[in-house]
Amino acid sequence: MARYFSPSRSSFHMEEIDGQRQIAAPQSAAEIKAGKRPVMVDNPDCTIPLDAIEITAEKHAALFDAQAAGKQIATRGKKAIAIERPVDVDARAAAIKLERNQKLAASDWTQLPDAALEPEVKAEWAAYRQALRDLEPGSSEFPESPRLSPTQIEQ
């Protein structure tokens, strides 16, 4: 049975599940007796999309594996291929900004007047926080946070 990939639905289809695309039209007894070949017609019960491209079993397995590995299936001409997913720049920038803001919020306490930190340590945290604010747009290389000694953590 044939296998297909539908670009509009970004989905795989198989005749075993979705039904054959074409079936033999009913024949009269005379046509059967005369040995006429049946006329093939579109199967009204088939759920394979019209834009689906037929692929081999090997191609189906390779595309399915690529999709499981995070690739996107696309079509070029009448061929289905696996490509790297396009990067959503805005979503990536928002995720980086969120992580930066979480790091700033987690270190807010270091700048409070009553924080039990030595002046040098407090200055290191202030420099770290400024480095977080100065991150270049799109950069995900976060500065390393200063370390706290066990006595500072307990206080």
Secondary structure as GFF3:
##gff-version 3
##sequence-region A 1 155
A	DSSP	beta_strand	3	6	.	.	.	ID=ss1
A	DSSP	beta_strand	11	14	.	.	.	ID=ss2
A	DSSP	alpha_helix	15	18	.	.	.	ID=ss3
A	DSSP	beta_strand	22	24	.	.	.	ID=ss4
A	DSSP	alpha_helix	29	33	.	.	.	ID=ss5
A	DSSP	beta_strand	40	42	.	.	.	ID=ss6
A	DSSP	beta_strand	53	55	.	.	.	ID=ss7
A	DSSP	alpha_helix	57	68	.	.	.	ID=ss8
A	DSSP	beta_strand	72	76	.	.	.	ID=ss9
A	DSSP	beta_strand	79	83	.	.	.	ID=ss10
A	DSSP	alpha_helix	89	106	.	.	.	ID=ss11
A	DSSP	three_ten_helix	108	111	.	.	.	ID=ss12
A	DSSP	alpha_helix	119	133	.	.	.	ID=ss13
A	DSSP	alpha_helix	150	154	.	.	.	ID=ss14
###
